[in-house]
Amino acid sequence: MITLITGGSRGIGLGIALALAKEGHCIAINGMRPEEQVTDVLDRIRQAGAPETIYCQGDVGNSEDRRSILEKIRSHFGGLGMLVNNAGVAPTERKDVLETTTESFRRLVSINLEGPYFLTQAAANWMIEQKQADDSFQGCIVNVNSISATVASVNRGEYCVSKAGLAMVTQLFAARLGEFGLPVYEVRPGITRTDMTSGVTEKYDQLIADGLCVTPRWGTPEDVGKAVAALARFDFPYSTGQTILIDGGLTLPRL
């Protein structure tokens, strides 16, 4: 299968790329860095088992970049079977919701919500074309979201709003693409050890020690990668539109 993973050069995205490489996927990873800065990452993905790996630089929040990302995949591979919307950003500075700036709000919504919405739209139309040309074609879309879709953090409200919106994107496209046999899923990680959480390591170390999660440890990119790999194998053919929580039981209601 040919798979595009946005934000696939580090963190959760890389964990997904490595898991899918082991499954034999041809992989296109997207990121913002120049290609010469990710050659080691591309080599890791190839060594993990990907027959082919390419890099598509671009900002998913920019319409021209989204177009160029898909065009590079079309010209190189000729098709696309799986889209993993993983790229996302946190606020540059955490601020109380009473102080959120318009600039920060717009930046997060552009990258975390507008980007995956319209990339999914374009990829879905392409997958429909492939399905209509070949009934045996299998495709799927996975949105990598966050527990912040439902768990309120008043010091990064714009992040929570963008993730709540992404949850609806999953439902909308799942409902629309059902007639074509194209499932849309969501994976929702909890506290995961990545570059994005490096600045709050001490805070969450203490919270986890105090019982924040049922499973008393940080999540890892590998945890998310394993879940996405199962979805990519179409192990859940009757579960389109559903969310898989990968949060160590953080959101499990407890007394």
N, C-alpha and C positions, 0 to 999 in steps of 0.2 A: 504494500500500500504506500502511496505517496502522501506524506503528512507535512503540513505546515504548523510550526509551533512558534507563536509570537513570544518575544522575550525569552527565546530558547537558549541563550548563550550563558546563562547563569541561574543560580537559585533553583526554584521549583521548575522553571522551564527546562533547565538542563537535566534535572532529575527525570522529567518526562521524556526528554529526547533520548537519554541513555536507556530508559526502560523500553521505549518503542524500537530503538536500534536493536536491542536484544531479540525483539520479535521479528526483525527483518524488514522494517520499514525503510523506505527511501525518505530522507528527511531534509526539509528546508527549515532552517532556523532564521528567525528575524531578530534584529536588535538594532541599537542606535550606534554602537561603536563601529569604527572603520574595520573592514574585513581583516586587515593585517593584524589587528589586535585580538582576533578570535580564531586564528589558525590552529592553536593548540586545542581549542574546544572542538573544532571540526574534526581534528584527528582523534580525539577521545570518542566522539560519536561513531566515527568509522570503525575504530578499534572495537567498539562495543557490538558491532554487527551490522551497521547500516550499509547496504550495498552502495548507496550514493548519498552524499550530503552536500548541500549548497547553503550559502549565506545570502540573505536578502536584507540589506540594510534599509532602515526606514522607520519613520514615526507613524505608528498605527493611528494616531490622532489626526493625521494629515491625509486628505483625500487623494492627493497625487501620489504620496508614498504608498498608500494602500494599493493603488492601481499598479504601481511599478513592481511591488512585491509579487502580486499575482501574475503579472506579465512575465516576470523572470521565471516563475515556476512553470508557466505555460510553455515558454520557449525551451526550457531545459528538459522538463519531464513530459509535457504534453497533457497532463491531467492532474487532478487533485482528489484524493479520497478521504482525507481527514483534515479538519481544521481544529487546532487547539488554541483558543483565545486565552493566552496566559499573561501577556504583557500588562503591566500595571505599575502605578507609582503611588507613593504615599505623599502627604503634604511635605513640602520642604521644611516647614516649621509647624509643629503642632500648636494649634490655638483653640481656645474655648469657642464654642459655637456662637457666643456673643461677640466674638472678635474675628470670625472667619472673613478673609478678604475675597473680593470678587475674582481677583486674578487666580488665587489658589483654587477656588471652586471651579472656575472655567477650565483650568489646566487638568484637574482630576477627572472632570466629566468628559473632557475631550479624549483623554487617553484611556480611561478605565471603562467608559460607557459608549460614547459615540464611536470610538475606534472599533471595538468588537461588534457593535450593532451593524455597521456598514460593511465591515469585512465579512461578517456572517452572511449578510445579504448578497454580496458579490459571490462568495464561495458557494452559497446555496444554489444560486442560479446556474453556476457552472456545473455543480453536481447534478442538478436536474437535467441539464443538457446531456451529461454523460449517461445518466440513467435511461433517458429516452432513446439514446443511441444504442445502448447495450443493457438489456434488462438484468443481466447478471452483475452489473456494477453495484458495489457496496460503498456507501459513504456515511460519515457521521461527523458531528460537531460536538466538541466538548468545551465548555466554558469553565475556566479556573476562577472561582470566585473567592469568597472569604466569609468567615463567620460574622464579619462586620456587616453583612447583608441584613442581619437581624439583631445583632448584639450592638447596642448603642455605645459609642465612645465619644463623649462630649468634647474631647480635645482634638478630634479630627472628624468633625461632622461631614465635611465634604467627601471624605473617603467613604464613610458609611453610606451616604446618599448614592455615590457612584456604584457601590457594590449592590445596594438594594435594587437599583435600576437594572444591573446586569442579571439579577435573578429573574426579572420579568422578561428580559431578552431571551433567556433560556425557554421560558414557557411559551412565548409568542412564536418563536421559530419551531419549537417542537410541535405546536398545534398546526402550524402552516405546512410543515414538511412531512407530516404523517402520511399523506396520500401518496407520497413518492417513496415511502419506505426509507426515509433518511432520519434516523434518530438524533436527537439533540439532548445532551446530558450536561449536568453541572457537578463539579467536584468543589467542595467547600472546605479548604484547610483551616485549621485553627492556628495555634501558636507554633510557627514553623521556623526553624533556624536557617536564616538566609541573610544576605546583605541588608535587606530592608529592616530586619529586626535586630541587627547588630548593635544599634544604639540603645536598645532597651533590654539587653541581655540580663543585666543584674535584676531589673524589675521583675521580669518573668521567671527567672531562676527562683526568686523568693516566692512568687505566687504559686508556681508549680509545687515547690516544697511545702507550701501551706495547703495544698489540696485543690488547686484550680482545676486540674484535669483528673479524670478517673484513672487514666493511664499516666503514671507520674513521671513524664518526661516530655521533652520538646518533640514536636513532629519534625520530620526530615523531608527533603525533596524526594527521597526514595519512596517514602510512604505514599506520596501523591502519585509518583510515577507508576507504582504498582496498580493503583486504582484505575488510572487512565489506560494502562495496558489491557486490563480486563475489559474495559469498555470498547477498546479498539479491536478486541477479538470478537466483539458482538456476543459476549457472554450474557448480556442483558437485553435481549431483543424485544421484550415486552415492557420496557421501563422508560420509554422516551419521556422527556420532560422532568425526570426525577433528579433529585440532589443526593449525592453521596457525601456525607460528612466525614472528614478526616481530621478530627479535632481531639482525639484522645478522650472523648466523653465530656469535653468542656461544656457543651451546650445541653448535656443531659440534665433534666430537672432533678434536683436532689434536695432532701430535707436534712 
